[in-house]
Amino acid sequence: MKHWLYPKTIESVKRACALYLAGELEIGGLQSCLYLAENDVVAHEERWLRAVFSDCSNKIEEICYTESTDRQPVLIGEAVRRLLDLLEGGAVLP
């Protein structure tokens, strides 16, 4: 596992993602967590992490406004899984 400068922030995001994927957290709660995480990350060395949180939050917002209600959970789930993969050192967000 990567050594993070903000381990509590990363764990908070991972937990919110897991809760969303389990159907236990609404989209608004997930977005709030991402927004708070984005604001927590201030170190120059991890500015990319701040951008990742912002990009994921923006993607969720885009999906909410451009996709049908039926497709939103699937598309948001994909964005959340990409974020989790990135946090675990796997895939990179497009």
Z-matrix of the N, CA and C atoms (Angstrom, degrees):
N
C 1 1.449
C 2 1.525 1 109.47
N 3 1.285 2 115.42 1 139.57
C 4 1.463 3 122.23 2 -179.87
C 5 1.526 4 110.60 3 -66.04
N 6 1.333 5 115.89 4 145.86
C 7 1.464 6 121.04 5 174.74
C 8 1.523 7 107.50 6 -85.68
N 9 1.305 8 116.77 7 114.53
C 10 1.458 9 122.18 8 -177.93
C 11 1.526 10 110.53 9 -98.64
N 12 1.313 11 116.03 10 147.00
C 13 1.462 12 121.01 11 172.95
C 14 1.526 13 110.73 12 -74.66
N 15 1.314 14 116.12 13 -19.36
C 16 1.462 15 122.22 14 -177.11
C 17 1.534 16 111.00 15 -128.12
N 18 1.324 17 118.02 16 64.69
C 19 1.470 18 119.49 17 -174.69
C 20 1.530 19 113.47 18 -61.43
N 21 1.318 20 118.43 19 -36.80
C 22 1.467 21 120.41 20 179.55
C 23 1.522 22 110.85 21 -66.95
N 24 1.307 23 116.84 22 -38.03
C 25 1.459 24 121.16 23 178.25
C 26 1.520 25 110.58 24 -65.46
N 27 1.332 26 116.27 25 -44.51
C 28 1.465 27 120.81 26 179.11
C 29 1.527 28 110.02 27 -62.04
N 30 1.316 29 117.14 28 -45.33
C 31 1.473 30 120.14 29 179.39
C 32 1.520 31 111.48 30 -63.20
N 33 1.316 32 117.09 31 -37.44
C 34 1.459 33 121.15 32 177.96
C 35 1.532 34 110.74 33 -62.90
N 36 1.321 35 116.29 34 -43.69
C 37 1.464 36 120.25 35 178.94
C 38 1.526 37 110.59 36 -66.34
N 39 1.314 38 116.96 37 -44.55
C 40 1.467 39 120.08 38 178.72
C 41 1.526 40 111.17 39 -59.50
N 42 1.331 41 115.76 40 -42.43
C 43 1.467 42 119.81 41 179.54
C 44 1.524 43 110.93 42 -64.86
N 45 1.326 44 117.32 43 -44.25
C 46 1.464 45 120.49 44 178.66
C 47 1.522 46 110.90 45 -62.36
N 48 1.324 47 117.34 46 -40.14
C 49 1.463 48 121.02 47 177.74
C 50 1.525 49 110.87 48 -62.78
N 51 1.323 50 115.90 49 -45.62
C 52 1.471 51 120.23 50 179.56
C 53 1.524 52 111.06 51 -62.70
N 54 1.317 53 116.67 52 -42.13
C 55 1.469 54 120.16 53 178.63
C 56 1.522 55 110.88 54 -64.48
N 57 1.326 56 117.11 55 -40.60
C 58 1.462 57 119.68 56 178.00
C 59 1.531 58 110.28 57 -62.74
N 60 1.317 59 116.28 58 -48.28
C 61 1.469 60 119.96 59 -178.93
C 62 1.523 61 112.13 60 -62.78
N 63 1.334 62 117.13 61 -28.36
C 64 1.471 63 121.43 62 178.13
C 65 1.529 64 111.52 63 -84.17
N 66 1.326 65 117.18 64 -2.53
C 67 1.456 66 120.58 65 -179.88
C 68 1.519 67 113.72 66 79.70
N 69 1.324 68 116.76 67 17.26
C 70 1.461 69 120.95 68 -177.15
C 71 1.525 70 113.36 69 -104.20
N 72 1.333 71 117.26 70 2.17
C 73 1.456 72 121.73 71 179.13
C 74 1.522 73 108.35 72 -139.62
N 75 1.316 74 116.43 73 133.40
C 76 1.460 75 122.06 74 178.97
C 77 1.532 76 110.05 75 -75.43
N 78 1.308 77 115.92 76 163.60
C 79 1.459 78 122.01 77 179.37
C 80 1.527 79 110.70 78 -56.72
N 81 1.316 80 117.28 79 -42.91
C 82 1.463 81 121.29 80 -179.21
C 83 1.523 82 112.36 81 -60.47
N 84 1.308 83 117.48 82 -38.34
C 85 1.463 84 121.49 83 177.71
C 86 1.515 85 111.61 84 -66.68
N 87 1.328 86 116.00 85 -39.32
C 88 1.459 87 120.84 86 177.48
C 89 1.521 88 110.17 87 -64.90
N 90 1.329 89 116.27 88 -45.83
C 91 1.462 90 119.93 89 179.27
C 92 1.525 91 111.44 90 -62.79
N 93 1.308 92 117.57 91 -38.51
C 94 1.465 93 121.05 92 178.03
C 95 1.525 94 110.88 93 -62.39
N 96 1.322 95 116.36 94 -42.26
C 97 1.459 96 120.93 95 178.71
C 98 1.524 97 110.49 96 -63.19
N 99 1.337 98 117.21 97 -43.81
C 100 1.456 99 120.88 98 179.23
C 101 1.530 100 111.07 99 -63.66
N 102 1.317 101 116.72 100 -39.92
C 103 1.464 102 121.30 101 178.95
C 104 1.533 103 110.37 102 -63.42
N 105 1.328 104 116.40 103 -45.86
C 106 1.463 105 119.88 104 178.59
C 107 1.528 106 111.05 105 -63.20
N 108 1.326 107 116.32 106 -40.48
C 109 1.461 108 120.41 107 179.38
C 110 1.527 109 110.40 108 -64.04
N 111 1.326 110 115.83 109 -42.51
C 112 1.460 111 120.26 110 178.37
C 113 1.523 112 110.94 111 -58.14
N 114 1.316 113 116.55 112 -41.23
C 115 1.460 114 120.88 113 -179.65
C 116 1.522 115 112.93 114 -75.18
N 117 1.331 116 117.64 115 -22.14
C 118 1.464 117 121.32 116 177.34
C 119 1.525 118 112.33 117 -72.55
N 120 1.322 119 116.19 118 -32.47
C 121 1.457 120 121.12 119 -174.41
C 122 1.532 121 109.46 120 -82.22
N 123 1.325 122 115.45 121 107.10
C 124 1.460 123 120.35 122 -178.74
C 125 1.529 124 112.85 123 -121.82
N 126 1.313 125 118.21 124 -11.09
C 127 1.464 126 121.19 125 -178.33
C 128 1.525 127 110.59 126 -68.80
N 129 1.299 128 115.47 127 135.89
C 130 1.459 129 121.62 128 179.59
C 131 1.533 130 110.78 129 -58.46
N 132 1.328 131 117.33 130 -37.53
C 133 1.466 132 121.88 131 -177.69
C 134 1.523 133 113.17 132 -64.44
N 135 1.309 134 117.02 133 -23.43
C 136 1.466 135 118.96 134 -177.98
C 137 1.527 136 112.23 135 -121.42
N 138 1.318 137 116.44 136 31.89
C 139 1.468 138 119.60 137 177.82
C 140 1.520 139 110.86 138 -63.71
N 141 1.349 140 116.45 139 -27.58
C 142 1.461 141 120.37 140 176.37
C 143 1.523 142 110.72 141 -61.82
N 144 1.347 143 116.26 142 -34.17
C 145 1.457 144 120.87 143 -179.33
C 146 1.529 145 110.19 144 -66.71
N 147 1.311 146 115.44 145 -41.04
C 148 1.464 147 120.45 146 175.45
C 149 1.530 148 110.17 147 -58.31
N 150 1.324 149 116.54 148 -43.37
C 151 1.465 150 121.07 149 178.95
C 152 1.530 151 111.35 150 -64.29
N 153 1.329 152 117.01 151 -37.10
C 154 1.474 153 120.81 152 179.02
C 155 1.526 154 110.41 153 -63.22
N 156 1.329 155 116.91 154 -45.10
C 157 1.466 156 119.86 155 178.44
C 158 1.530 157 110.69 156 -62.64
N 159 1.317 158 116.29 157 -43.03
C 160 1.456 159 121.30 158 179.27
C 161 1.529 160 111.05 159 -63.29
N 162 1.335 161 116.90 160 -45.24
C 163 1.462 162 121.26 161 179.72
C 164 1.526 163 111.70 162 -61.31
N 165 1.318 164 116.82 163 -42.46
C 166 1.467 165 120.51 164 179.82
C 167 1.526 166 110.05 165 -65.53
N 168 1.315 167 116.91 166 -44.51
C 169 1.463 168 120.86 167 178.55
C 170 1.532 169 110.76 168 -61.45
N 171 1.327 170 116.39 169 -42.27
C 172 1.464 171 120.59 170 178.40
C 173 1.522 172 111.75 171 -65.32
N 174 1.338 173 116.80 172 -38.01
C 175 1.464 174 120.83 173 177.94
C 176 1.532 175 110.37 174 -63.60
N 177 1.323 176 116.44 175 -41.39
C 178 1.465 177 120.36 176 177.89
C 179 1.522 178 110.15 177 -62.44
N 180 1.325 179 116.26 178 -43.84
C 181 1.460 180 121.18 179 178.61
C 182 1.531 181 110.70 180 -61.04
N 183 1.321 182 116.21 181 -44.51
C 184 1.468 183 121.21 182 178.32
C 185 1.531 184 110.53 183 -59.36
N 186 1.311 185 116.33 184 -45.58
C 187 1.466 186 120.62 185 179.87
C 188 1.520 187 110.63 186 -60.91
N 189 1.326 188 116.71 187 -42.58
C 190 1.469 189 120.94 188 -178.83
C 191 1.529 190 112.16 189 -61.69
N 192 1.315 191 116.38 190 -32.71
C 193 1.466 192 119.84 191 -177.01
C 194 1.519 193 114.94 192 -95.60
N 195 1.328 194 117.74 193 -15.95
C 196 1.465 195 118.70 194 -175.14
C 197 1.532 196 114.68 195 -116.67
N 198 1.305 197 117.60 196 -13.34
C 199 1.464 198 119.93 197 -176.28
C 200 1.533 199 110.60 198 -112.22
N 201 1.306 200 114.54 199 155.29
C 202 1.460 201 119.47 200 177.84
C 203 1.529 202 109.80 201 -66.14
N 204 1.301 203 115.22 202 154.56
C 205 1.461 204 121.41 203 -178.94
C 206 1.529 205 110.91 204 -57.35
N 207 1.326 206 116.80 205 -33.75
C 208 1.465 207 120.69 206 -179.74
C 209 1.524 208 112.77 207 -66.72
N 210 1.330 209 116.57 208 -35.10
C 211 1.471 210 120.57 209 -176.91
C 212 1.520 211 113.53 210 -87.26
N 213 1.308 212 117.29 211 -18.87
C 214 1.460 213 120.63 212 -175.82
C 215 1.524 214 114.20 213 -54.89
N 216 1.336 215 119.88 214 -49.76
C 217 1.471 216 119.01 215 -178.35
C 218 1.530 217 113.52 216 -58.31
N 219 1.316 218 116.89 217 -39.31
C 220 1.469 219 120.63 218 -179.41
C 221 1.525 220 110.39 219 -67.03
N 222 1.321 221 116.87 220 -48.10
C 223 1.459 222 121.24 221 -177.18
C 224 1.530 223 111.91 222 -68.04
N 225 1.323 224 116.80 223 -40.78
C 226 1.459 225 120.05 224 177.33
C 227 1.526 226 109.75 225 -66.79
N 228 1.314 227 116.75 226 -39.12
C 229 1.469 228 120.82 227 176.43
C 230 1.523 229 111.38 228 -58.37
N 231 1.337 230 116.83 229 -40.40
C 232 1.464 231 120.33 230 178.06
C 233 1.528 232 110.61 231 -64.24
N 234 1.329 233 117.29 232 -42.79
C 235 1.471 234 120.98 233 179.16
C 236 1.530 235 110.49 234 -63.41
N 237 1.316 236 116.79 235 -40.37
C 238 1.462 237 121.60 236 179.75
C 239 1.524 238 110.62 237 -66.33
N 240 1.322 239 116.77 238 -41.88
C 241 1.471 240 119.89 239 178.45
C 242 1.532 241 111.37 240 -64.79
N 243 1.335 242 117.53 241 -38.48
C 244 1.473 243 120.23 242 176.54
C 245 1.528 244 110.36 243 -62.96
N 246 1.332 245 116.23 244 -40.41
C 247 1.460 246 120.06 245 177.78
C 248 1.526 247 110.39 246 -62.95
N 249 1.314 248 117.20 247 -46.11
C 250 1.465 249 120.47 248 178.82
C 251 1.531 250 111.15 249 -61.90
N 252 1.335 251 117.38 250 -41.34
C 253 1.466 252 120.71 251 176.61
C 254 1.518 253 111.23 252 -58.92
N 255 1.312 254 116.12 253 -42.57
C 256 1.446 255 120.36 254 -179.85
C 257 1.530 256 110.66 255 -64.75
N 258 1.317 257 116.91 256 -43.19
C 259 1.457 258 120.89 257 -179.80
C 260 1.530 259 112.13 258 -65.99
N 261 1.306 260 116.22 259 -26.31
C 262 1.459 261 121.11 260 177.78
C 263 1.522 262 112.10 261 -89.36
N 264 1.337 263 116.57 262 -0.07
C 265 1.462 264 120.41 263 177.83
C 266 1.511 265 114.01 264 91.01
N 267 1.323 266 116.10 265 18.01
C 268 1.459 267 119.80 266 -178.40
C 269 1.515 268 112.66 267 -99.21
N 270 1.299 269 115.99 268 -117.43
C 271 1.462 270 123.02 269 -173.39
C 272 1.523 271 111.77 270 -64.93
N 273 1.318 272 114.42 271 159.79
C 274 1.452 273 121.94 272 176.67
C 275 1.518 274 108.79 273 -107.35
N 276 1.320 275 116.49 274 138.95
C 277 1.454 276 120.77 275 178.06
C 278 1.510 277 110.67 276 -67.19
N 279 1.330 278 116.69 277 138.80
C 280 1.466 279 119.39 278 178.61
C 281 1.512 280 110.90 279 -72.60
